[in-house]
């Protein structure tokens, strides 16, 4: 009976441990799914953003090239021809700015880019101010382009860091899930062993109970036999004493 009680207690303990670990595993799987969903979305967003940003940077580079090509050598003209240079700069500035503005507007519309649309608006505002004598007529436009490039590159670095963190969290959750699955397997085996031992002990108890019942029947039969013998003896003795 003591062995049976111990087996039952071990089984109950293992069952409780299994329930706790199973819940932890379920929680870990839920966390993993959430992390996977979030990181898959982050990865998809990252890929789309990188693609869009690459296109934006390419467009900006083309716009910058237009500015450089349009002004090459123009500001190095002799001051003796200042009036002529000023006229040429103004004309070429207008043409270059218009070309850059049209390119940026077109691509902002094609790629639904808020950054390029904002850049186009700023270039348009700069164009209204015009160019000044002896100064790079495209300085402000170049500055706008440079600022946008810096901002896009900074955002790209931030998103790459976020994605790396997300990947790290997924790896940690996967490890935790693996550990819990191992615990569940061990506890399941422990429960199976306890259940088997309990069944074995129950069989032994049943067998012992059967043996006890047999002994009880045999004892009763022996008692009846002794009682009968005693009765016969008593009667025989009484007869002899009377005779």
C-alpha positions in Angstrom: 0.0 0.0 0.0 2.9 2.4 0.8 4.5 1.6 -2.6 1.2 2.3 -4.3 0.7 5.6 -2.5 4.2 6.7 -3.4 3.6 5.9 -7.1 0.3 7.8 -7.1 2.1 10.8 -5.4 4.9 10.7 -8.0 2.3 10.6 -10.8 0.4 13.5 -9.4 3.6 15.6 -9.0 4.7 14.8 -12.5 1.2 15.7 -13.8 1.3 19.0 -12.1 4.8 19.8 -13.4 3.7 18.8 -16.9 0.7 21.1 -16.8 2.9 24.0 -15.7 5.5 23.3 -18.4 2.8 22.8 -21.1 1.4 26.2 -20.3 4.9 27.8 -20.5 5.4 26.1 -23.8 2.1 27.4 -25.1 3.0 30.9 -23.9 6.4 30.6 -25.6 4.8 29.4 -28.8 2.4 32.3 -28.7 5.2 34.7 -28.2 7.2 33.1 -31.0 4.2 33.4 -33.4 3.8 37.0 -32.5 7.5 37.6 -32.8 7.6 35.8 -36.2 4.6 37.8 -37.4 6.0 41.1 -36.3 9.5 40.3 -37.7 8.1 39.0 -41.0 6.2 42.2 -41.4 9.3 44.2 -40.3 11.4 42.3 -42.8 8.9 42.9 -45.6 8.6 46.6 -44.7 12.4 46.7 -44.5 12.8 45.2 -47.9 10.2 47.5 -49.4 11.7 50.5 -47.7 15.2 49.7 -48.8 14.0 49.2 -52.4 12.1 52.5 -52.3 15.1 54.3 -50.7 17.5 52.9 -53.2 15.3 54.3 -56.0 15.1 57.6 -54.2 18.9 57.8 -53.7 19.4 56.9 -57.4 17.0 59.6 -58.5 18.7 62.1 -56.1 22.1 61.1 -57.5 20.8 61.8 -61.1 19.4 65.1 -60.0 22.7 66.0 -58.4 24.6 65.0 -61.6 22.3 67.3 -63.6 23.3 70.2 -61.3 27.0 69.4 -61.4 27.0 69.1 -65.2 25.1 72.3 -65.7 27.5 74.4 -63.5 30.8 72.8 -64.5 33.2 75.6 -65.3 30.5 78.3 -65.2 31.5 79.9 -61.9 35.2 80.0 -62.9 34.7 82.5 -65.6 36.8 85.7 -65.5 35.3 88.6 -63.6 36.0 90.8 -66.6 33.1 88.9 -68.2 30.9 89.1 -65.1 27.8 90.4 -66.8 28.0 87.7 -69.5 28.7 85.0 -67.0 25.8 86.2 -64.8 23.4 86.0 -67.7 24.7 82.5 -68.6 24.5 81.3 -65.0 21.0 82.6 -64.7 19.8 80.9 -67.9 21.6 77.6 -67.2 20.4 77.7 -63.6 16.8 78.1 -64.7 17.1 75.2 -67.2 18.9 72.9 -64.7 16.6 73.6 -61.8 13.6 73.1 -64.1 15.1 69.8 -65.3 15.8 68.6 -61.7 12.4 69.7 -60.5 10.6 67.8 -63.4 12.6 64.7 -62.8 12.0 64.7 -59.0 8.3 65.4 -59.5 7.9 62.7 -62.0 9.6 60.0 -59.9 7.8 61.2 -56.7 4.5 60.5 -58.5 5.7 57.2 -60.0 7.0 55.8 -56.8 4.5 57.5 -54.4 7.5 58.9 -52.5 6.7 61.5 -49.9 10.4 62.3 -49.5 10.8 63.1 -53.2 7.5 65.1 -53.3 8.8 67.1 -50.4 12.1 67.6 -52.1 10.3 68.8 -55.3 8.4 71.4 -53.3 11.5 72.7 -51.7 13.3 72.9 -55.0 10.4 74.8 -56.5 10.6 77.3 -53.5 14.3 77.7 -54.0 13.8 78.4 -57.8 11.6 81.3 -57.0 14.5 83.0 -55.1 16.8 82.9 -58.1 20.6 82.8 -58.3 22.9 85.5 -57.1 26.0 86.9 -58.8 29.3 85.2 -58.0 27.5 82.4 -56.0 26.8 78.8 -56.9 23.2 79.1 -58.2 22.6 75.5 -57.2 24.0 75.7 -53.7 20.6 75.6 -52.0 19.3 72.8 -54.2 22.5 70.8 -53.6 22.1 71.4 -49.9 18.5 70.1 -50.0 19.6 67.0 -51.9 22.5 66.4 -49.5 20.2 66.7 -46.5 17.7 64.2 -47.9 20.5 61.7 -48.7 21.8 62.0 -45.1 18.3 61.5 -43.7 17.5 58.5 -45.9 20.9 56.9 -45.0 20.2 57.5 -41.3 16.8 55.9 -41.5 18.2 52.9 -43.4 20.7 52.4 -40.5 18.0 52.6 -37.9 15.8 50.1 -39.7 18.7 47.7 -40.1 19.3 47.9 -36.4 15.7 47.2 -35.6 15.6 44.2 -38.0 18.8 42.8 -36.3 17.2 43.1 -32.9 14.0 41.4 -34.1 16.0 38.5 -35.5 17.9 38.2 -32.2 14.6 38.0 -30.3 13.3 35.3 -32.6 16.4 33.2 -32.0 16.1 33.5 -28.2 12.4 32.5 -28.4 13.2 29.5 -30.5 15.8 28.4 -28.0 13.3 28.8 -25.1 10.7 26.8 -27.0 13.2 24.0 -27.6 14.1 23.9 -23.9 10.4 23.7 -22.9 9.7 20.9 -25.5 12.6 18.9 -23.9 11.0 19.5 -20.4 7.6 18.3 -21.7 9.2 15.2 -23.2 11.0 14.3 -19.9 7.9 14.9 -17.8 5.7 12.9 -20.2 8.2 10.0 -19.8 8.1 10.4 -16.0 4.3 10.3 -16.0 4.3 7.2 -18.2 6.7 5.5 -15.8 4.7 6.5 -12.8 1.5 5.3 -14.4 3.0 2.0 -15.3 4.3 1.5 -11.8 0.9 2.4 -10.4 -0.8 -0.1 -12.7 1.8 -2.7 -11.6 1.1 -2.1 -8.0 -2.6 -2.1 -8.5 -2.2 -5.6 -10.1 -0.1 -6.7 -7.1 -2.7 -5.4 -4.7 -5.5 -7.2 -6.6 -3.5 -10.4 -6.5 -2.8 -10.0 -2.8 -6.5 -9.3 -2.2 -7.3 -12.5 -4.1 -4.8 -14.5 -2.1 -6.2 -13.0 1.2 -9.7 -13.9 0.1 -8.6 -17.5 -0.6 -6.8 -17.7 2.8 -10.0 -16.3 4.4 -12.1 -19.0 2.8 -9.6 -21.7 3.7 -9.5 -20.4 7.3 -13.2 -20.5 7.5 -13.3 -24.0 6.2 -10.7 -25.0 8.7 -12.7 -23.4 11.4 -15.8 -25.2 10.4 -13.9 -28.5 10.3 -12.4 -27.9 13.7 -15.8 -26.9 15.0 -17.3 -30.1 13.6 -14.6 -32.2 15.0 -15.0 -30.5 18.4 -18.7 -31.2 18.3 -18.2 -34.8 17.4 -15.5 -35.1 20.2 -17.8 -33.5 22.7 -20.7 -35.8 21.9 -18.5 -38.9 21.9 -17.1 -37.9 25.3 -20.5 -37.3 26.7 -21.7 -40.7 25.5 -18.7 -42.4 27.1 -19.2 -40.7 30.4 -22.9 -41.6 30.5 -22.2 -45.2 29.4 
